[in-house]
Amino acid sequence: GVGRASGRMTLANVAGSFYAIDDTCTHRGCSLGDGKLDGSTIQCACHGSRFDVTSGAVVRGPGEDPVRSYPVHVANGEVQVDM
C-alpha cells in the first residue's frame, strides 16, 4: 500500500518491506501518495511518471529526475524513517 506522511513523504509497503520517497513528483509537483503502486513502482496520478520506491529512480517519464529516497526501519512495531 501507499500512504502520505506529513504531506512530505510517500511511504510504500512492498511485500512487507517499507520504503519512503519524497511525496512530490519531479515532473509537475503532484503528490505521489495519490498514485498507484504496482510491485515496487509507483505511478504518479497526474501525468503517469513512474518511480522505483526502493531507490527513487525514474522508471518511466515524463519525469526525468529521481525523487529522494529515505532509509526506513521497523523498531518495536513502528515504521521509522531517517530524514
Buried (B, 14 or more C-beta within 10 A) or exposed (E): EBEBBEEEBBBBBBEEEBBBBBBBBBBEEBBBBBBEBEEBBBBBBBEBBBBBBBBBBBBEEBBEEBBEBBEBEEEEEEBEBEE
